[in-house]
Amino acid sequence: MAVGSQSAAISNADLISTYQIVRQTHPKGILFANVSPEISILDAKRAIDMLEANILQIHINPAQELVMKEGDRHFSHWMETIKAYTEQIDIPIIVKEVGFGMRFETVKLLQDLGVKTVDLGGRGGTNFAKIENDRRRDNGFAFLEKWGLKTAESLLDMHRSPFKNMEFIASGGIRNPLDMMKSYILGAKSVGIAGLVLHSLRNEGKNATIETLNRYKENLKALFVLTDTLRLEDAPNVPLVVKGELQDFCLARNIDFKQLAK
């Protein structure tokens, strides 16, 4: 489970308890600390200690920052900071987008910095450009509300050239077990969902949400049977036919989508 950005607690100690409650409630769970590459190594370690986190998640969100009136405007130092994190943080690190997706070139750069796991965070789920634009009186960034790559496009873009020792998480618009299975077939090692769970908790309650997630597990088993997939690592061997806009995307990006269907 990942928490939201801990920047607020880093700058205001009164808010630390609002994050610590996650570990208190989930003492044996796998928890992700969540920081921006704007903060120092020392503050990143504070965020980890705050949660007794198992994994550090670094969110990169230039589009969101640019729409925010109070957002950051300088990003050139992010690469240096991320490289320092990979060298000085002693728990696994995930670099994640927040709903705008990543292209092949970005992920290759992150790999060169020492990153081994990327959450592609594609367009299709929570729309932070719209959220931040709605906060503005001038509504001046409405044109960015459809900015970025969809999750499926990001996953396909990773097929431009094989990555070694790099794992992908698919998130952004994952709404059902079929979306999950397609993500696994396209090379994701895991998927992330947030909005679906939060809406269910709010509208249906905890027990109904647990039932839904348990049903999804059973649904996934059915999809593994239907695709003759014994293990998760076998999913990329399932033939996948790419059609429509996604095929157009592959053609434009020189991705051999026909190979995926073999």
Beta strands, then each sheet from edge to edge (+ up, - down):
strand 1: 32-35
strand 2: 55-59
strand 3: 93-96
strand 4: 117-119
strand 5: 167-171
strand 6: 190-192
sheet 1: 1+ 2+ 3+ 4+ 5+ 6+
end
